[in-house]
């Protein structure tokens, strides 16, 4: 069975995508959130990034051809912006840390 044939992988990918879409819609109003709302949003984003990192690691560790092609496509797409997947995760982490620091400075 191929990597993408797994119902668990398909369900996880679907859930990750749906959760990401929901957070992005919610994030459009981030500036209107109070301090606690911003903290919750940041925590949810951190959780999403952890889940995405784990999901991508599964692709990297899989010997399935399609999983490996997916990893290579991501590397190619990010490479067009001059970054690696690790740099993408590092940048997201840095952004979330800055957001946390900003929230802590709020009255």
SERO-4910 file (N, C-alpha, C, O; in steps of 0.05 Angstrom, whole numbers):
BEGIN
 pado doro    nc1    nc2    nc3   cac1   cac2   cac3    cc1    cc2    cc3    oc1    oc2    oc3
  Unk    A     17    -24      0      0      0      0     18     25      0     37     26     15
  Unk    A     11     44    -17     25     69    -19     19     87      5     -1     84     18
  Unk    A     36    106      9     34    125     30      6    139     30     -7    142     50
  Unk    A     -1    148      6    -26    163      3    -51    146      2    -73    156      3
  Unk    A    -47    119      1    -70    101      1    -80     97     30   -102     87     33
  Unk    A    -64    104     49    -72    100     77    -95    119     84    -93    144     80
  Unk    A   -116    108     95   -139    125    103   -131    144    125   -141    166    127
  Unk    A   -113    134    143   -104    151    165    -89    175    154    -93    198    163
  Unk    A    -71    171    134    -56    193    122    -76    213    109    -73    237    112
  Unk    A    -95    202     94   -114    219     80   -130    236    100   -135    260     97
  Unk    A   -139    222    122   -155    236    142   -139    258    156   -148    280    161
  Unk    A   -114    251    162    -97    270    176    -91    295    158    -91    317    167
  Unk    A    -86    289    133    -80    311    114   -105    329    111   -102    353    111
  Unk    A   -128    317    109   -153    332    106   -158    349    131   -165    372    129
  Unk    A   -154    337    155   -158    351    180   -138    374    183   -146    396    192
  Unk    A   -114    369    176    -93    390    178   -100    413    159    -98    437    167
  Unk    A   -108    407    135   -116    428    116   -140    444    125   -140    468    124
  Unk    A   -160    430    135   -184    443    145   -178    461    169   -188    484    171
  Unk    A   -162    451    187   -155    466    211   -138    491    203   -142    513    214
  Unk    A   -120    487    184   -104    510    174   -122    531    162   -119    555    167
  Unk    A   -141    523    145   -159    542    132   -175    557    153   -179    582    150
  Unk    A   -185    543    173   -201    556    194   -184    577    209   -193    599    215
  Unk    A   -159    569    216   -142    588    230   -136    612    213   -134    634    224
  Unk    A   -132    609    187   -126    631    170   -149    650    169   -146    675    169
  Unk    A   -173    639    167   -197    657    167   -199    672    193   -205    696    194
  Unk    A   -195    657    215   -196    670    242   -174    691    244   -179    712    256
  Unk    A   -151    685    234   -128    703    236   -132    730    222   -118    749    228
  Unk    A   -151    731    203   -156    756    190   -166    777    209   -163    801    204
  Unk    A   -177    768    232   -187    787    252   -168    789    276   -176    799    297
  Unk    A   -144    779    273   -124    778    296   -122    805    309   -121    806    334
  Unk    A   -120    826    294   -117    853    305   -140    861    324   -136    879    340
  Unk    A   -163    849    321   -186    856    337   -188    839    363   -204    845    380
  Unk    A   -171    819    365   -172    801    388   -161    816    413   -144    833    411
  Unk    A   -172    809    436   -161    819    461   -136    802    467   -129    783    452
  Unk    A   -123    808    489    -98    795    496   -101    764    498    -85    750    487
  Unk    A   -122    755    512   -126    726    515   -132    713    488   -123    691    483
  Unk    A   -148    727    472   -154    716    445   -129    712    428   -126    693    414
  Unk    A   -111    732    430    -86    730    415    -69    707    426    -57    693    410
  Unk    A    -68    703    452    -53    681    464    -64    654    453    -49    636    446
  Unk    A    -90    652    454   -102    627    444    -96    622    415    -89    600    407
  Unk    A    -98    643    399    -92    640    370    -63    631    366    -58    613    350
  Unk    A    -45    643    380    -17    636    378    -12    607    386      2    593    372
  Unk    A    -25    599    408    -22    571    416    -33    552    395    -21    531    390
  Unk    A    -55    559    383    -66    542    362    -48    541    337    -45    520    325
  Unk    A    -36    563    331    -17    564    308      8    547    314     18    532    297
  Unk    A     18    548    339     40    531    347     33    502    345     49    486    335
  Unk    A     10    495    354      1    467    352     -1    458    323      6    436    316
  Unk    A    -12    476    306    -14    470    277     13    465    265     17    447    249
  Unk    A     32    482    271     59    479    260     72    453    270     86    440    254
  Unk    A     68    446    295     78    420    305     66    397    289     81    379    281
  Unk    A     40    398    286     27    376    270     37    375    242     42    354    231
  Unk    A     41    398    229     51    399    202     79    389    200     86    374    181
  Unk    A     96    396    219    124    387    220    125    356    222    140    343    208
  Unk    A    108    345    239    107    316    243     97    303    217    108    282    208
  Unk    A     76    314    205     65    303    180     87    303    158     90    283    144
  Unk    A    101    325    156    122    327    136    145    307    142    157    296    123
  Unk    A    151    303    167    173    284    174    165    256    166    182    240    157
  Unk    A    139    249    168    130    223    158    135    220    128    143    199    119
  Unk    A    130    241    113    136    241     85    165    235     80    173    218     64
  Unk    A    182    250     94    211    247     91    221    219     98    239    209     84
  Unk    A    209    207    118    218    180    127    206    158    110    216    135    111
  Unk    A    185    163     96    172    143     80    190    135     56    204    152     45
  Unk    A    189    110     49    203    101     25    185    101      1    193     95    -21
  Unk    A    160    109      5    140    111    -17    149    132    -37    156    154    -30
  Unk    A    148    125    -63    156    143    -84    141    169    -84    152    191    -87
  Unk    A    114    167    -81     97    191    -82    103    209    -57    102    234    -60
  Unk    A    108    197    -35    115    213    -11    141    228    -16    144    252     -9
  Unk    A    161    215    -27    186    227    -33    183    249    -54    196    270    -53
  Unk    A    166    245    -74    161    266    -94    148    290    -81    154    313    -89
  Unk    A    130    286    -62    117    308    -48    138    325    -33    137    349    -34
  Unk    A    157    311    -20    178    325     -6    195    342    -26    201    365    -20
  Unk    A    201    330    -48    218    344    -68    202    368    -80    214    388    -85
  Unk    A    177    364    -84    160    387    -94    160    410    -74    163    433    -82
  Unk    A    157    403    -49    157    424    -29    184    439    -29    186    463    -27
  Unk    A    206    423    -30    233    435    -30    236    453    -55    248    475    -53
  Unk    A    226    444    -77    228    460   -102    212    486   -100    222    507   -107
  Unk    A    187    483    -90    170    507    -87    183    527    -68    184    551    -74
  Unk    A    192    518    -45    204    536    -25    231    547    -36    238    570    -31
  Unk    A    245    530    -51    270    539    -63    267    562    -81    285    578    -84
  Unk    A    243    565    -94    238    587   -111    238    613    -95    242    635   -106
  Unk    A    233    611    -69    233    634    -51    260    636    -36    263    654    -19
  Unk    A    278    618    -43    304    618    -30    306    607     -2    323    614     13
  Unk    A    286    589      5    286    578     32    283    548     31    274    537     11
  Unk    A    290    535     52    287    506     55    263    501     73    253    520     87
  Unk    A    252    476     74    231    471     93    238    477    122    222    488    136
  Unk    A    263    471    130    271    477    157    271    507    162    263    516    183
  Unk    A    280    523    143    280    552    145    251    562    147    246    581    162
  Unk    A    232    549    133    204    557    134    194    553    163    181    571    174
  Unk    A    200    529    174    191    524    202    204    543    222    192    552    240
  Unk    A    230    548    218    244    566    235    232    594    234    229    607    255
  Unk    A    226    603    210    214    630    207    187    631    220    180    652    232
  Unk    A    171    610    217    144    610    230    147    611    260    133    625    274
  Unk    A    166    596    270    171    596    299    180    624    309    170    634    329
  Unk    A    198    636    294    207    663    301    183    683    300    181    700    318
  Unk    A    167    681    280    143    698    278    125    695    302    115    714    313
  Unk    A    119    670    309    102    664    332    115    674    358    100    684    376
  Unk    A    141    672    361    154    683    385    152    713    386    148    724    408
  Unk    A    154    726    363    150    755    363    122    763    370    117    782    385
  Unk    A    103    748    360     75    753    367     70    750    397     56    766    409
  Unk    A     82    729    408     80    724    437     91    748    453     79    758    472
  Unk    A    115    757    445    128    779    458    111    805    457    109    820    476
  Unk    A     98    809    434     81    832    430     56    830    449     48    850    460
  Unk    A     45    806    451     22    802    469     30    807    497     14    819    513
  Unk    A     53    799    505     62    802    533     66    832    540     64    840    563
  Unk    A     71    848    520     74    877    524     48    892    525     47    915    533
  Unk    A     26    878    518      0    890    519     -9    896    547     -3    880    566
  Unk    A    -24    918    551    -34    924    578    -55    905    587    -66    907    609
***
